[in-house]
């Protein structure tokens, strides 16, 4: 079940949590939200996400965490919403690394599946596939260092298969396909039956 947008306060988990397990869901996708976790530079607060992860687990629903969006506290910190660009400055990337490390360490006993970024293919100009592959590899390396049994998922692809092909080619060319266990895809058809 999709539990997205909580990081941007577009939804309130408490409004639907009672239905999560009862609907038969066994998994919930949550966006971890760097901007919400580090509202002030250097101060991490994962409490809001802790409560959701623990509640989902108590209901028998296993969470996977999607690591994204950027953080405006850092120049070149990336976009903070749908289709946002990845962090680009050295300072922002170092801060991203710290946030990913802290988040994985904090949740590694409760979360095994990690997804890196959401729909980088929406605005290819901000996230060229080859550049995104480097960002993915950087992030996945941290995840694997902190949690050796982690499952690493990529792309949350919106629609651009060519983006995925170029992303995979770059990982293969640089010998880093071991930093990827699966690709996630979620399209937006007018008629869901069209996905069949």
Order of alpha helices (4+ residues) and beta strands (2+ residues): alpha-beta-alpha-alpha-beta-alpha-beta-alpha-beta-alpha-beta
